Amino acid sequence: MLIFRWIVLLLLVAGLLCFAMYIGTGQTRWRHLGVRIVKWTVIAALGFFAVLILERMATVL
């Protein structure tokens, strides 16, 4: 669980840094990279919540 939390946190920080670079430089390359990182952050967060739900279901059964 700790690994999932760190992955999501680091992906969020990387996305924010990419968007800050886009604002600072104006290069669309940074915006595209930031959008791609945010997409993977959402996927990682969904995986994290799926694991949490499965753990809760396992204890109920």
Number of C-alpha atoms within 10 A of each C-alpha: 8 7 9 15 13 11 15 20 14 13 20 18 14 17 23 16 14 20 21 15 17 18 13 10 11 12 11 13 13 20 18 14 16 23 15 12 19 19 14 16 20 14 12 17 17 13 13 18 12 12 14 13 11 11 11 11 10 9 7 7 5
